[in-house]
Amino acid sequence: MVDAAVLARLPAHAQLVNVARGEIVDQPALIAALQQGRLAGAFLDTFAQEPLPADSPLWTLPNVIATPHSAGLSDGNAARVVRMFLDNLRRWQAGEPLAHLATD
């Protein structure tokens, strides 16, 4: 989903956040964009290969923050997910538009 072409369309001051799935970002293209200054930074909680190999440049790039695939474990996350689900269930039953939909 996020390949070299997508990264090239971002402004140089953009920062990529990936807390979804590592495979959605072309990691070699991301590394190149970060190394070449075409992207200001990246905040990564997931990687194409986990654990992230020790020799990955993502460990040492100064414009990258890597976390150990723990974004889903943030304090209060489970309660937020339940509230969102119940809100959308209520909306669906009432024939109202659903909230928090991903768009193209």
C-alpha positions as CSV (number, residue, x, y, z in Angstrom):
1,M,0.0,0.0,0.0
2,V,2.8,2.4,0.9
3,D,5.4,1.9,-1.8
4,A,8.1,4.2,-3.3
5,A,5.6,6.0,-5.4
6,V,3.4,6.8,-2.4
7,L,6.4,7.9,-0.4
8,A,7.6,10.2,-3.2
9,R,4.3,12.0,-3.2
10,L,4.7,13.0,0.5
11,P,6.3,16.3,1.3
12,A,9.8,16.1,2.8
13,H,8.5,17.3,6.2
14,A,6.1,14.3,6.4
15,Q,6.4,11.6,9.0
16,L,5.1,8.1,8.5
17,V,3.3,6.3,11.3
18,N,2.7,2.5,11.1
19,V,0.9,0.8,13.9
20,A,-1.0,-1.5,11.6
21,R,0.9,-4.2,9.7
22,G,4.5,-4.1,8.6
23,E,3.7,-5.5,5.2
24,I,1.7,-2.4,4.2
25,V,4.9,-0.3,3.9
26,D,7.7,-1.1,1.4
27,Q,10.5,-1.2,4.0
28,P,13.4,-0.8,1.5
29,A,11.6,2.2,-0.1
30,L,11.0,3.7,3.4
31,I,14.6,3.3,4.4
32,A,15.8,4.9,1.2
33,A,13.4,7.9,1.6
34,L,14.5,8.4,5.2
35,Q,18.2,8.1,4.4
36,Q,17.9,10.5,1.5
37,G,16.0,13.1,3.5
38,R,12.8,12.7,1.3
39,L,10.9,11.9,4.5
40,A,11.4,13.6,7.8
41,G,10.8,10.6,10.0
42,A,9.0,7.4,10.8
43,F,7.3,6.0,13.9
44,L,7.1,2.2,13.5
45,D,5.4,-0.3,15.8
46,T,5.4,-3.1,13.3
47,F,7.7,-4.4,10.6
48,A,7.7,-6.6,7.5
49,Q,9.9,-9.1,9.5
50,E,9.4,-9.4,13.2
51,P,11.4,-9.2,15.2
52,L,13.2,-6.5,13.2
53,P,16.6,-7.9,12.2
54,A,19.5,-6.5,14.3
55,D,21.2,-5.3,11.2
56,S,18.2,-3.2,9.9
57,P,19.1,0.4,9.3
58,L,15.8,1.3,11.0
59,W,17.5,0.7,14.3
60,T,20.1,3.4,13.7
61,L,18.5,6.0,11.6
62,P,18.2,9.2,13.7
63,N,14.7,10.0,12.3
64,V,13.1,6.7,13.3
65,I,11.4,5.7,16.5
66,A,10.8,2.0,16.6
67,T,8.7,0.3,19.3
68,P,8.3,-3.4,20.0
69,H,4.9,-4.0,18.3
70,S,3.0,-2.8,21.4
71,A,0.7,0.0,20.2
72,G,-2.3,-2.2,20.7
73,L,-1.4,-2.7,24.3
74,S,-1.6,1.0,25.2
75,D,-3.4,1.9,28.4
76,G,-7.2,2.0,27.9
77,N,-7.1,0.7,24.4
78,A,-9.4,-2.3,25.1
79,A,-12.0,0.0,26.6
80,R,-11.8,2.4,23.6
81,V,-12.3,-0.5,21.2
82,V,-15.4,-1.7,23.1
83,R,-16.8,1.9,23.2
84,M,-16.3,2.3,19.4
85,F,-17.8,-1.1,18.6
86,L,-20.9,-0.4,20.8
87,D,-21.3,3.0,19.3
88,N,-21.2,1.6,15.8
89,L,-23.6,-1.2,16.8
90,R,-26.1,1.4,18.1
91,R,-25.6,3.5,14.9
92,W,-26.2,0.5,12.7
93,Q,-29.3,-0.5,14.6
94,A,-30.7,3.0,14.3
95,G,-29.9,3.2,10.6
96,E,-27.3,6.0,11.2
97,P,-23.9,6.3,9.4
98,L,-21.1,4.4,11.0
99,A,-18.2,6.2,12.7
100,H,-14.5,5.7,12.3
101,L,-14.6,4.3,8.8
102,A,-11.4,4.1,6.7
103,T,-11.7,6.0,3.5
104,D,-9.8,5.9,0.2
